[in-house]
Amino acid sequence: MDLIARIDAATTLLAPVIRRTPVVASRVLAEHTGHEVWLKCENLQRTGSFKPRGAYNRIANLPEAERRRGVVAASAGNHAQGVAWSATSLGIESTVFMPVGAALPKLVATKAYGATVHQVGETIEESLAAAREFAEQTGATLVHPFDHPDIVAGQGTVALEILEQLPEVGTVIVPTGGGGLLAGIAGALRQLAPQVRVIGVQAQGAAAWPVSIEAGKPIRLEQMTTMADGIAVGLPGEVPFGHIIECAPAIVTVDEDALSKALLLCMERAKLIVEPAGAAAVAALMACDLDELDLRGPVCAILSGGNIDPLLLTRVIGHGLSAAGRYLAARVTISDRPGSLGRLLAELGRTGVNVLDVVHSRTGAWLAIDEVEVMLTLETRGPTHRDEVLDALSEAGYVLRVED
């Protein structure tokens, strides 16, 4: 059975159980890119990501004998929840191996969906090795996060929805980790709408696809560093690799600042909660060179997931505000005399900045006996206002050391 036939079959199978997620317009991204931009909200899918599409399709297609032995999976969270929900919906026992550092909300949700959860290893690859060992020992079927034709076909149903919702779509931008979602979408569009440009987006600190494509085979990364755990996959899948090599979508990377700012934009302007991996397509539209992207409108950016730990969300918001020039952390040395701090704060008040935090330090070895260092955390209205604040303080005679 070819990929399109598999996707068609998956569409029929999933129709009663999977949400047809909405597409919403983004005016701010349209103004930035010069094209109509729509967000495909897979963050609003069951379990909070696109993953149940592939997981349910894979599990539902198992023979009865395999169903009785249960399923096992490995995941940092989204695939875990997709497998747990799918298996429980189908009356099948599920076991999931998650890394020790998996986000607590994803861990709790996976258990709530009905899976037995074991935390093993520091990375997805270590958890996957434990899942394979469990499968060999128990006879449970391993439901791989991306490396199986039924998984790729299930994820490919996103493309069919996009074509129905946006018949004139010109570009589809896809967050990319192991490659299941990108392979399914690129494969579907290559046959059904070959004029559509497909762009995969990877986190800069976990970009296995560019080197793998160049080598002509999946290449394992030596190390990965990114907050976008949903697309932090060190080794592309063999099955997705075959489709992606054949379809040749463009691949771009985005850094952590871009991911933070994209997540913040989704919250502020689209009123949508997404995780860092889920914001990767928006990050590409915001941060990548538009000539390199070679967009054809209308553009559809997929928000692949919304399962973010509130603690990480707090940190990412702060990082995003700083990256967007709306937080200013700085140190300034002033005289340790009555009225000195008041004069500094009065000068800040004249700039219209909001002072969030003020900390004194008299213990620095670099300080003279009559000096004090003041650490300031300020909220500005954006990069222009930030520069105006720095200029005003400089003109008033203050020397600031801006913190990164």
C-alpha atoms as a printed R data frame, in Angstrom:
    type eleno elety resid chain resno       x       y      z
1   ATOM     1    CA   MET     A     1   0.000   0.000  0.000
2   ATOM     2    CA   ASP     A     2   1.469   3.398 -0.960
3   ATOM     3    CA   LEU     A     3   1.575   6.382  1.396
4   ATOM     4    CA   ILE     A     4  -1.510   8.147  0.026
5   ATOM     5    CA   ALA     A     5  -3.581   4.979  0.340
6   ATOM     6    CA   ARG     A     6  -2.349   4.598  3.917
7   ATOM     7    CA   ILE     A     7  -3.208   8.233  4.711
8   ATOM     8    CA   ASP     A     8  -6.674   7.855  3.190
9   ATOM     9    CA   ALA     A     9  -7.256   4.751  5.301
10  ATOM    10    CA   ALA     A    10  -5.971   6.551  8.395
11  ATOM    11    CA   THR     A    11  -8.289   9.492  7.713
12  ATOM    12    CA   THR     A    12 -11.309   7.169  7.692
13  ATOM    13    CA   LEU     A    13 -10.122   5.354 10.813
14  ATOM    14    CA   LEU     A    14  -9.377   8.543 12.768
15  ATOM    15    CA   ALA     A    15 -12.455  10.549 11.760
16  ATOM    16    CA   PRO     A    16 -14.641   9.400 14.707
17  ATOM    17    CA   VAL     A    17 -11.971   9.937 17.376
18  ATOM    18    CA   ILE     A    18  -9.525  12.678 16.355
19  ATOM    19    CA   ARG     A    19 -10.370  16.363 16.393
20  ATOM    20    CA   ARG     A    20 -10.340  18.310 13.165
21  ATOM    21    CA   THR     A    21  -8.189  21.108 14.557
22  ATOM    22    CA   PRO     A    22  -8.898  24.683 13.475
23  ATOM    23    CA   VAL     A    23  -6.752  27.022 11.420
24  ATOM    24    CA   VAL     A    24  -6.590  30.620 12.645
25  ATOM    25    CA   ALA     A    25  -5.252  33.658 10.829
26  ATOM    26    CA   SER     A    26  -2.244  35.579 12.163
27  ATOM    27    CA   ARG     A    27  -2.227  39.238 11.182
28  ATOM    28    CA   VAL     A    28   1.134  39.957 12.824
29  ATOM    29    CA   LEU     A    29   2.862  37.180 10.856
30  ATOM    30    CA   ALA     A    30   1.081  38.251  7.685
31  ATOM    31    CA   GLU     A    31   2.413  41.785  8.121
32  ATOM    32    CA   HIS     A    32   5.919  40.451  8.765
33  ATOM    33    CA   THR     A    33   6.048  38.034  5.835
34  ATOM    34    CA   GLY     A    34   3.885  39.824  3.290
35  ATOM    35    CA   HIS     A    35   1.748  36.699  2.906
36  ATOM    36    CA   GLU     A    36  -1.502  35.475  4.406
37  ATOM    37    CA   VAL     A    37  -0.487  33.251  7.363
38  ATOM    38    CA   TRP     A    38  -2.642  30.638  9.074
39  ATOM    39    CA   LEU     A    39  -1.838  28.593 12.186
40  ATOM    40    CA   LYS     A    40  -2.892  24.926 12.192
41  ATOM    41    CA   CYS     A    41  -3.712  24.349 15.869
42  ATOM    42    CA   GLU     A    42  -2.593  20.813 16.640
43  ATOM    43    CA   ASN     A    43  -1.919  22.123 20.167
44  ATOM    44    CA   LEU     A    44  -5.717  21.828 20.501
45  ATOM    45    CA   GLN     A    45  -5.705  18.168 19.426
46  ATOM    46    CA   ARG     A    46  -6.584  15.405 21.894
47  ATOM    47    CA   THR     A    47  -3.778  15.053 24.476
48  ATOM    48    CA   GLY     A    48  -2.423  18.443 23.344
49  ATOM    49    CA   SER     A    49  -0.438  17.489 20.233
50  ATOM    50    CA   PHE     A    50  -0.629  15.817 16.804
51  ATOM    51    CA   LYS     A    51   0.782  12.558 18.194
52  ATOM    52    CA   PRO     A    52  -2.502  10.626 18.717
53  ATOM    53    CA   ARG     A    53  -3.040  10.641 14.944
54  ATOM    54    CA   GLY     A    54  -0.108   8.302 14.386
55  ATOM    55    CA   ALA     A    55  -0.372   6.418 17.661
56  ATOM    56    CA   TYR     A    56  -4.063   5.553 17.265
57  ATOM    57    CA   ASN     A    57  -3.579   4.565 13.632
58  ATOM    58    CA   ARG     A    58  -0.691   2.270 14.563
59  ATOM    59    CA   ILE     A    59  -2.420   0.622 17.530
60  ATOM    60    CA   ALA     A    60  -5.828   0.260 15.876
61  ATOM    61    CA   ASN     A    61  -4.211  -1.642 12.997
62  ATOM    62    CA   LEU     A    62  -2.648  -4.274 15.282
63  ATOM    63    CA   PRO     A    63  -3.919  -7.847 14.950
64  ATOM    64    CA   GLU     A    64  -5.989  -9.138 17.864
65  ATOM    65    CA   ALA     A    65  -3.167 -11.389 19.114
66  ATOM    66    CA   GLU     A    66  -0.809  -8.411 19.406
67  ATOM    67    CA   ARG     A    67  -3.468  -6.290 21.076
68  ATOM    68    CA   ARG     A    68  -3.792  -8.855 23.841
69  ATOM    69    CA   ARG     A    69  -0.059  -8.571 24.599
70  ATOM    70    CA   GLY     A    70  -0.304  -4.784 24.970
71  ATOM    71    CA   VAL     A    71   1.866  -1.979 23.607
72  ATOM    72    CA   VAL     A    72   4.970  -0.188 24.809
73  ATOM    73    CA   ALA     A    73   6.427   3.192 23.846
74  ATOM    74    CA   ALA     A    74   9.198   5.627 24.721
75  ATOM    75    CA   SER     A    75   8.701   9.381 24.741
76  ATOM    76    CA   ALA     A    76   9.495  12.643 26.504
77  ATOM    77    CA   GLY     A    77   5.788  13.313 26.706
78  ATOM    78    CA   ASN     A    78   3.643  13.951 23.643
79  ATOM    79    CA   HIS     A    79   3.960  10.514 22.051
80  ATOM    80    CA   ALA     A    80   3.607   9.010 25.526
81  ATOM    81    CA   GLN     A    81   0.258  10.719 25.997
82  ATOM    82    CA   GLY     A    82  -0.832   9.831 22.464
83  ATOM    83    CA   VAL     A    83  -0.055   6.143 23.004
84  ATOM    84    CA   ALA     A    84  -1.647   6.053 26.455
85  ATOM    85    CA   TRP     A    85  -4.864   7.719 25.253
86  ATOM    86    CA   SER     A    86  -5.049   5.622 22.074
87  ATOM    87    CA   ALA     A    87  -4.423   2.314 23.827
88  ATOM    88    CA   THR     A    88  -6.951   3.038 26.583
89  ATOM    89    CA   SER     A    89  -9.529   4.135 23.988
90  ATOM    90    CA   LEU     A    90  -9.047   0.794 22.220
91  ATOM    91    CA   GLY     A    91  -9.086  -1.266 25.432
92  ATOM    92    CA   ILE     A    92  -5.404  -2.186 25.214
93  ATOM    93    CA   GLU     A    93  -2.829  -2.190 28.013
94  ATOM    94    CA   SER     A    94   0.036   0.307 27.540
95  ATOM    95    CA   THR     A    95   3.454   0.784 29.120
96  ATOM    96    CA   VAL     A    96   5.505   3.916 28.518
97  ATOM    97    CA   PHE     A    97   9.172   4.612 29.226
98  ATOM    98    CA   MET     A    98  10.034   8.276 29.773
99  ATOM    99    CA   PRO     A    99  13.365   9.992 30.478
100 ATOM   100    CA   VAL     A   100  14.070  10.869 34.097
101 ATOM   101    CA   GLY     A   101  13.876  14.572 33.270
102 ATOM   102    CA   ALA     A   102  10.495  14.417 31.521
103 ATOM   103    CA   ALA     A   103   8.214  17.347 32.332
104 ATOM   104    CA   LEU     A   104   6.007  16.578 35.322
105 ATOM   105    CA   PRO     A   105   2.710  17.579 33.643
106 ATOM   106    CA   LYS     A   106   3.451  15.205 30.725
107 ATOM   107    CA   LEU     A   107   4.314  12.417 33.156
108 ATOM   108    CA   VAL     A   108   1.134  12.945 35.191
109 ATOM   109    CA   ALA     A   109  -1.022  13.185 32.047
110 ATOM   110    CA   THR     A   110   0.411   9.957 30.601
111 ATOM   111    CA   LYS     A   111  -0.500   8.097 33.765
112 ATOM   112    CA   ALA     A   112  -3.947   9.726 33.791
113 ATOM   113    CA   TYR     A   113  -4.571   8.471 30.237
114 ATOM   114    CA   GLY     A   114  -4.067   4.925 31.541
115 ATOM   115    CA   ALA     A   115  -0.437   3.960 30.889
116 ATOM   116    CA   THR     A   116   1.985   2.305 33.281
117 ATOM   117    CA   VAL     A   117   4.970   4.673 33.296
118 ATOM   118    CA   HIS     A   118   8.647   3.901 33.970
119 ATOM   119    CA   GLN     A   119  11.271   6.653 34.030
120 ATOM   120    CA   VAL     A   120  14.508   5.325 32.570
121 ATOM   121    CA   GLY     A   121  17.562   7.135 31.160
122 ATOM   122    CA   GLU     A   122  18.419  10.746 30.483
123 ATOM   123    CA   THR     A   123  17.474  10.807 26.797
124 ATOM   124    CA   ILE     A   124  14.761   9.511 24.481
125 ATOM   125    CA   GLU     A   125  17.266   7.040 23.004
126 ATOM   126    CA   GLU     A   126  17.921   5.509 26.444
127 ATOM   127    CA   SER     A   127  14.193   5.275 27.151
128 ATOM   128    CA   LEU     A   128  13.659   3.716 23.724
129 ATOM   129    CA   ALA     A   129  16.309   1.078 24.443
130 ATOM   130    CA   ALA     A   130  14.461   0.184 27.660
131 ATOM   131    CA   ALA     A   131  11.162   0.017 25.756
132 ATOM   132    CA   ARG     A   132  12.671  -2.351 23.171
133 ATOM   133    CA   GLU     A   133  13.990  -4.597 25.942
134 ATOM   134    CA   PHE     A   134  10.531  -4.606 27.553
135 ATOM   135    CA   ALA     A   135   8.958  -5.543 24.219
136 ATOM   136    CA   GLU     A   136  11.355  -8.469 23.787
137 ATOM   137    CA   GLN     A   137  10.701  -9.735 27.305
138 ATOM   138    CA   THR     A   138   6.911  -9.409 27.319
139 ATOM   139    CA   GLY     A   139   5.815  -9.656 23.701
140 ATOM   140    CA   ALA     A   140   4.295  -6.166 23.817
141 ATOM   141    CA   THR     A   141   4.309  -4.288 20.501
142 ATOM   142    CA   LEU     A   142   6.666  -1.319 20.356
143 ATOM   143    CA   VAL     A   143   4.854   1.768 19.102
144 ATOM   144    CA   HIS     A   144   7.730   3.863 17.809
145 ATOM   145    CA   PRO     A   145   7.262   7.648 17.971
146 ATOM   146    CA   PHE     A   146   7.943   8.133 14.248
147 ATOM   147    CA   ASP     A   147   9.637   5.175 12.566
148 ATOM   148    CA   HIS     A   148   6.713   3.130 11.212
149 ATOM   149    CA   PRO     A   149   4.512   3.460  8.098
150 ATOM   150    CA   ASP     A   150   1.291   3.605 10.158
151 ATOM   151    CA   ILE     A   151   2.713   6.422 12.288
152 ATOM   152    CA   VAL     A   152   3.759   8.423  9.226
153 ATOM   153    CA   ALA     A   153   0.345   7.846  7.620
154 ATOM   154    CA   GLY     A   154  -1.489   8.958 10.738
155 ATOM   155    CA   GLN     A   155   0.525  12.163 10.946
156 ATOM   156    CA   GLY     A   156  -0.050  12.694  7.217
157 ATOM   157    CA   THR     A   157  -3.766  13.213  7.876
158 ATOM   158    CA   VAL     A   158  -2.830  16.738  8.966
159 ATOM   159    CA   ALA     A   159  -2.021  17.512  5.312
160 ATOM   160    CA   LEU     A   160  -5.441  16.411  4.107
161 ATOM   161    CA   GLU     A   161  -7.136  18.648  6.655
162 ATOM   162    CA   ILE     A   162  -4.999  21.600  5.601
163 ATOM   163    CA   LEU     A   163  -5.901  21.072  1.933
164 ATOM   164    CA   GLU     A   164  -9.592  21.035  2.843
165 ATOM   165    CA   GLN     A   165  -9.362  24.068  5.130
166 ATOM   166    CA   LEU     A   166  -6.947  26.087  2.962
167 ATOM   167    CA   PRO     A   167  -7.371  24.870 -0.641
168 ATOM   168    CA   GLU     A   168  -5.068  27.606 -1.984
169 ATOM   169    CA   VAL     A   169  -2.261  26.969  0.514
170 ATOM   170    CA   GLY     A   170   1.166  27.672 -0.967
171 ATOM   171    CA   THR     A   171   3.567  26.808  1.884
172 ATOM   172    CA   VAL     A   172   3.296  24.458  4.869
173 ATOM   173    CA   ILE     A   173   5.849  24.806  7.681
174 ATOM   174    CA   VAL     A   174   6.351  21.797  9.951
175 ATOM   175    CA   PRO     A   175   8.173  21.400 13.308
176 ATOM   176    CA   THR     A   176  10.530  18.457 12.799
177 ATOM   177    CA   GLY     A   177  12.145  15.980 15.169
178 ATOM   178    CA   GLY     A   178  12.261  12.323 14.159
179 ATOM   179    CA   GLY     A   179  10.496  13.187 10.914
180 ATOM   180    CA   GLY     A   180   7.144  11.408 11.132
181 ATOM   181    CA   LEU     A   181   5.020  14.550 10.797
182 ATOM   182    CA   LEU     A   182   7.213  16.072  8.083
183 ATOM   183    CA   ALA     A   183   7.318  12.805  6.106
184 ATOM   184    CA   GLY     A   184   3.549  12.352  6.264
185 ATOM   185    CA   ILE     A   185   2.801  15.920  5.249
186 ATOM   186    CA   ALA     A   186   5.493  16.162  2.563
187 ATOM   187    CA   GLY     A   187   4.508  12.778  1.126
188 ATOM   188    CA   ALA     A   188   0.819  13.662  0.979
189 ATOM   189    CA   LEU     A   189   1.385  17.081 -0.566
190 ATOM   190    CA   ARG     A   190   3.868  15.762 -3.117
191 ATOM   191    CA   GLN     A   191   1.112  13.627 -4.636
192 ATOM   192    CA   LEU     A   192  -1.982  15.732 -3.974
193 ATOM   193    CA   ALA     A   193  -0.622  19.284 -4.269
194 ATOM   194    CA   PRO     A   194   2.949  19.230 -5.626
195 ATOM   195    CA   GLN     A   195   2.922  23.016 -6.046
196 ATOM   196    CA   VAL     A   196   2.917  23.474 -2.243
197 ATOM   197    CA   ARG     A   197   6.297  24.266 -0.708
198 ATOM   198    CA   VAL     A   198   7.053  22.260  2.459
199 ATOM   199    CA   ILE     A   199   9.563  23.487  5.044
200 ATOM   200    CA   GLY     A   200  10.739  21.481  8.052
201 ATOM   201    CA   VAL     A   201  11.985  23.379 11.108
202 ATOM   202    CA   GLN     A   202  14.496  22.029 13.607
203 ATOM   203    CA   ALA     A   203  15.912  23.454 16.816
204 ATOM   204    CA   GLN     A   204  19.452  24.641 16.134
205 ATOM   205    CA   GLY     A   205  20.790  22.634 19.074
206 ATOM   206    CA   ALA     A   206  19.148  19.389 17.901
207 ATOM   207    CA   ALA     A   207  19.354  19.527 14.116
208 ATOM   208    CA   ALA     A   208  19.971  15.972 12.905
209 ATOM   209    CA   TRP     A   209  18.224  16.341  9.545
210 ATOM   210    CA   PRO     A   210  20.590  18.712  7.684
211 ATOM   211    CA   VAL     A   211  23.633  16.483  8.351
212 ATOM   212    CA   SER     A   212  21.644  13.309  7.648
213 ATOM   213    CA   ILE     A   213  20.323  14.586  4.331
214 ATOM   214    CA   GLU     A   214  23.830  15.650  3.335
215 ATOM   215    CA   ALA     A   215  25.164  12.190  4.248
216 ATOM   216    CA   GLY     A   216  22.335  10.375  2.474
217 ATOM   217    CA   LYS     A   217  21.437   8.353  5.585
218 ATOM   218    CA   PRO     A   218  20.284   9.008  9.165
219 ATOM   219    CA   ILE     A   219  23.180  10.333 11.245
220 ATOM   220    CA   ARG     A   220  23.087  10.335 15.046
221 ATOM   221    CA   LEU     A   221  23.970  13.607 16.773
222 ATOM   222    CA   GLU     A   222  26.690  13.412 19.415
223 ATOM   223    CA   GLN     A   223  24.812  15.803 21.701
224 ATOM   224    CA   MET     A   224  21.700  17.980 21.803
225 ATOM   225    CA   THR     A   225  20.833  21.138 23.712
226 ATOM   226    CA   THR     A   226  17.409  22.706 23.336
227 ATOM   227    CA   MET     A   227  14.335  23.530 25.389
228 ATOM   228    CA   ALA     A   228  12.213  22.121 22.544
229 ATOM   229    CA   ASP     A   229  12.113  18.556 23.863
230 ATOM   230    CA   GLY     A   230   9.305  17.628 21.478
231 ATOM   231    CA   ILE     A   231  11.659  17.865 18.483
232 ATOM   232    CA   ALA     A   232  14.908  16.945 20.265
233 ATOM   233    CA   VAL     A   233  15.579  13.688 18.399
234 ATOM   234    CA   GLY     A   234  19.172  12.672 17.860
235 ATOM   235    CA   LEU     A   235  18.608  10.122 15.088
236 ATOM   236    CA   PRO     A   236  16.054  10.519 12.257
237 ATOM   237    CA   GLY     A   237  13.852   7.515 11.519
238 ATOM   238    CA   GLU     A   238  14.546   5.210  8.592
239 ATOM   239    CA   VAL     A   239  10.922   5.224  7.380
240 ATOM   240    CA   PRO     A   240  10.519   9.027  7.481
241 ATOM   241    CA   PHE     A   241  13.984   9.431  5.954
242 ATOM   242    CA   GLY     A   242  12.972   7.568  2.818
243 ATOM   243    CA   HIS     A   243   9.940   9.810  2.268
244 ATOM   244    CA   ILE     A   244  11.804  13.011  3.080
245 ATOM   245    CA   ILE     A   245  14.694  12.229  0.752
246 ATOM   246    CA   GLU     A   246  12.158  11.523 -2.007
247 ATOM   247    CA   CYS     A   247  10.068  14.649 -1.357
248 ATOM   248    CA   ALA     A   248  13.044  16.951 -0.634
249 ATOM   249    CA   PRO     A   249  11.369  19.544  1.609
250 ATOM   250    CA   ALA     A   250  13.488  22.491  2.706
251 ATOM   251    CA   ILE     A   251  14.979  22.247  6.218
252 ATOM   252    CA   VAL     A   252  15.787  25.308  8.345
253 ATOM   253    CA   THR     A   253  16.896  25.741 11.974
254 ATOM   254    CA   VAL     A   254  15.939  28.211 14.684
255 ATOM   255    CA   ASP     A   255  17.744  29.131 17.898
256 ATOM   256    CA   GLU     A   256  16.423  29.299 21.456
257 ATOM   257    CA   ASP     A   257  15.755  33.045 21.311
258 ATOM   258    CA   ALA     A   258  13.581  32.561 18.243
259 ATOM   259    CA   LEU     A   259  11.646  29.747 19.921
260 ATOM   260    CA   SER     A   260  11.078  31.873 23.025
261 ATOM   261    CA   LYS     A   261   9.858  34.867 21.040
262 ATOM   262    CA   ALA     A   262   7.599  32.655 18.917
263 ATOM   263    CA   LEU     A   263   6.019  31.086 21.986
264 ATOM   264    CA   LEU     A   264   5.436  34.559 23.422
265 ATOM   265    CA   LEU     A   265   3.880  35.785 20.165
266 ATOM   266    CA   CYS     A   266   1.498  32.821 20.086
267 ATOM   267    CA   MET     A   267   0.388  33.650 23.621
268 ATOM   268    CA   GLU     A   268   0.070  37.400 23.208
269 ATOM   269    CA   ARG     A   269  -1.276  37.731 19.698
270 ATOM   270    CA   ALA     A   270  -2.990  34.420 18.911
271 ATOM   271    CA   LYS     A   271  -4.067  33.647 22.507
272 ATOM   272    CA   LEU     A   272  -2.696  30.107 22.091
273 ATOM   273    CA   ILE     A   273  -0.508  28.157 24.510
274 ATOM   274    CA   VAL     A   274   2.185  26.193 22.700
275 ATOM   275    CA   GLU     A   275   5.312  24.386 23.812
276 ATOM   276    CA   PRO     A   276   8.716  25.399 22.396
277 ATOM   277    CA   ALA     A   277   8.670  22.591 19.807
278 ATOM   278    CA   GLY     A   278   5.128  23.554 18.856
279 ATOM   279    CA   ALA     A   279   6.246  27.120 18.166
280 ATOM   280    CA   ALA     A   280   9.087  26.132 15.818
281 ATOM   281    CA   ALA     A   281   7.192  26.935 12.608
282 ATOM   282    CA   VAL     A   282   6.280  30.392 13.916
283 ATOM   283    CA   ALA     A   283   9.904  30.888 14.993
284 ATOM   284    CA   ALA     A   284  11.027  30.187 11.421
285 ATOM   285    CA   LEU     A   285   8.635  32.803 10.035
286 ATOM   286    CA   MET     A   286   9.854  35.357 12.575
287 ATOM   287    CA   ALA     A   287  13.593  34.703 12.569
288 ATOM   288    CA   CYS     A   288  14.669  33.070  9.294
289 ATOM   289    CA   ASP     A   289  15.644  35.022  6.222
290 ATOM   290    CA   LEU     A   290  12.459  35.423  4.191
291 ATOM   291    CA   ASP     A   291  14.387  35.093  0.920
292 ATOM   292    CA   GLU     A   292  15.775  31.762  2.151
293 ATOM   293    CA   LEU     A   293  12.303  30.568  3.129
294 ATOM   294    CA   ASP     A   294  11.017  31.452 -0.356
295 ATOM   295    CA   LEU     A   295   7.435  31.531  0.881
296 ATOM   296    CA   ARG     A   296   4.449  31.043 -1.383
297 ATOM   297    CA   GLY     A   297   1.212  32.290  0.068
298 ATOM   298    CA   PRO     A   298  -1.027  31.506  1.743
299 ATOM   299    CA   VAL     A   299   1.267  30.064  4.415
300 ATOM   300    CA   CYS     A   300   0.225  27.453  6.986
301 ATOM   301    CA   ALA     A   301   2.416  27.109 10.103
302 ATOM   302    CA   ILE     A   302   1.690  24.019 12.184
303 ATOM   303    CA   LEU     A   303   1.524  24.451 15.962
304 ATOM   304    CA   SER     A   304   2.433  20.853 16.716
305 ATOM   305    CA   GLY     A   305   1.867  20.783 20.479
306 ATOM   306    CA   GLY     A   306   0.844  22.724 23.561
307 ATOM   307    CA   ASN     A   307   2.023  20.536 26.443
308 ATOM   308    CA   ILE     A   308   4.375  22.815 28.339
309 ATOM   309    CA   ASP     A   309   5.413  22.594 31.972
310 ATOM   310    CA   PRO     A   310   4.192  25.782 33.741
311 ATOM   311    CA   LEU     A   311   7.647  26.207 35.304
312 ATOM   312    CA   LEU     A   312   9.293  26.059 31.876
313 ATOM   313    CA   LEU     A   313   6.598  28.383 30.538
314 ATOM   314    CA   THR     A   314   7.513  30.950 33.190
315 ATOM   315    CA   ARG     A   315  11.199  30.769 32.253
316 ATOM   316    CA   VAL     A   316  10.507  30.849 28.525
317 ATOM   317    CA   ILE     A   317   8.252  33.882 28.887
318 ATOM   318    CA   GLY     A   318  11.018  35.695 30.736
319 ATOM   319    CA   HIS     A   319  13.572  34.646 28.126
320 ATOM   320    CA   GLY     A   320  11.223  35.665 25.332
321 ATOM   321    CA   LEU     A   321  10.564  39.070 26.865
322 ATOM   322    CA   SER     A   322  14.306  39.624 27.256
323 ATOM   323    CA   ALA     A   323  15.005  38.462 23.693
324 ATOM   324    CA   ALA     A   324  12.272  40.798 22.452
325 ATOM   325    CA   GLY     A   325  13.895  43.757 24.237
326 ATOM   326    CA   ARG     A   326  11.166  44.076 26.857
327 ATOM   327    CA   TYR     A   327  13.245  43.095 29.866
328 ATOM   328    CA   LEU     A   328  16.400  44.966 30.763
329 ATOM   329    CA   ALA     A   329  18.690  43.630 33.471
330 ATOM   330    CA   ALA     A   330  21.604  45.920 34.278
331 ATOM   331    CA   ARG     A   331  24.106  46.817 36.976
332 ATOM   332    CA   VAL     A   332  25.128  50.375 37.816
333 ATOM   333    CA   THR     A   333  27.585  51.702 40.390
334 ATOM   334    CA   ILE     A   334  26.464  54.764 42.355
335 ATOM   335    CA   SER     A   335  27.725  56.734 45.332
336 ATOM   336    CA   ASP     A   336  26.829  55.225 48.716
337 ATOM   337    CA   ARG     A   337  25.319  58.451 49.968
338 ATOM   338    CA   PRO     A   338  21.782  59.437 50.964
339 ATOM   339    CA   GLY     A   339  19.727  60.388 47.904
340 ATOM   340    CA   SER     A   340  21.861  58.592 45.300
341 ATOM   341    CA   LEU     A   341  19.417  55.742 44.761
342 ATOM   342    CA   GLY     A   342  16.500  58.189 44.735
343 ATOM   343    CA   ARG     A   343  18.111  60.212 41.963
344 ATOM   344    CA   LEU     A   344  18.733  57.031 39.908
345 ATOM   345    CA   LEU     A   345  15.121  55.930 40.315
346 ATOM   346    CA   ALA     A   346  13.863  59.411 39.465
347 ATOM   347    CA   GLU     A   347  15.879  59.318 36.252
348 ATOM   348    CA   LEU     A   348  14.391  55.919 35.445
349 ATOM   349    CA   GLY     A   349  10.916  57.282 36.164
350 ATOM   350    CA   ARG     A   350  11.392  60.006 33.567
351 ATOM   351    CA   THR     A   351  12.054  57.362 30.910
352 ATOM   352    CA   GLY     A   352   8.700  55.659 31.536
353 ATOM   353    CA   VAL     A   353  10.325  52.341 32.376
354 ATOM   354    CA   ASN     A   354   8.739  49.986 34.928
355 ATOM   355    CA   VAL     A   355  11.151  49.001 37.721
356 ATOM   356    CA   LEU     A   356  10.556  45.359 38.630
357 ATOM   357    CA   ASP     A   357  13.422  44.763 41.046
358 ATOM   358    CA   VAL     A   358  16.209  46.691 42.789
359 ATOM   359    CA   VAL     A   359  19.037  44.961 44.707
360 ATOM   360    CA   HIS     A   360  21.920  46.662 46.546
361 ATOM   361    CA   SER     A   361  25.376  45.129 46.891
362 ATOM   362    CA   ARG     A   362  28.235  46.626 48.882
363 ATOM   363    CA   THR     A   363  30.454  43.533 48.891
364 ATOM   364    CA   GLY     A   364  32.056  43.599 45.444
365 ATOM   365    CA   ALA     A   365  35.830  43.658 45.580
366 ATOM   366    CA   TRP     A   366  35.804  46.161 42.699
367 ATOM   367    CA   LEU     A   367  33.754  48.707 44.683
368 ATOM   368    CA   ALA     A   368  35.349  51.650 46.457
369 ATOM   369    CA   ILE     A   369  34.506  52.196 50.117
370 ATOM   370    CA   ASP     A   370  31.946  54.859 49.212
371 ATOM   371    CA   GLU     A   371  30.288  52.980 46.323
372 ATOM   372    CA   VAL     A   372  27.369  50.586 46.006
373 ATOM   373    CA   GLU     A   373  26.308  48.458 43.093
374 ATOM   374    CA   VAL     A   374  22.629  48.488 42.172
375 ATOM   375    CA   MET     A   375  21.208  45.576 40.187
376 ATOM   376    CA   LEU     A   376  18.112  46.615 38.244
377 ATOM   377    CA   THR     A   377  15.448  44.577 36.505
378 ATOM   378    CA   LEU     A   378  13.371  46.809 34.255
379 ATOM   379    CA   GLU     A   379  10.398  46.305 31.980
380 ATOM   380    CA   THR     A   380  10.428  48.303 28.749
381 ATOM   381    CA   ARG     A   381   7.995  48.694 25.887
382 ATOM   382    CA   GLY     A   382  10.309  47.061 23.358
383 ATOM   383    CA   PRO     A   383  13.772  47.401 21.769
384 ATOM   384    CA   THR     A   384  13.377  51.108 20.868
385 ATOM   385    CA   HIS     A   385  12.291  52.056 24.373
386 ATOM   386    CA   ARG     A   386  15.072  49.890 25.806
387 ATOM   387    CA   ASP     A   387  17.660  51.871 23.830
388 ATOM   388    CA   GLU     A   388  16.050  55.140 24.915
389 ATOM   389    CA   VAL     A   389  16.382  54.113 28.578
390 ATOM   390    CA   LEU     A   390  20.056  53.236 28.149
391 ATOM   391    CA   ASP     A   391  20.744  56.506 26.319
392 ATOM   392    CA   ALA     A   392  18.973  58.566 28.983
393 ATOM   393    CA   LEU     A   393  20.956  56.985 31.818
394 ATOM   394    CA   SER     A   394  24.191  57.385 29.902
395 ATOM   395    CA   GLU     A   395  23.467  61.078 29.317
396 ATOM   396    CA   ALA     A   396  22.757  61.431 33.053
397 ATOM   397    CA   GLY     A   397  26.270  60.149 33.797
398 ATOM   398    CA   TYR     A   398  25.486  56.582 34.762
399 ATOM   399    CA   VAL     A   399  27.577  53.672 33.458
400 ATOM   400    CA   LEU     A   400  25.520  50.513 33.063
401 ATOM   401    CA   ARG     A   401  26.620  46.944 32.554
402 ATOM   402    CA   VAL     A   402  23.804  45.208 30.739
403 ATOM   403    CA   GLU     A   403  23.248  41.561 31.657
404 ATOM   404    CA   ASP     A   404  22.591  38.999 28.910
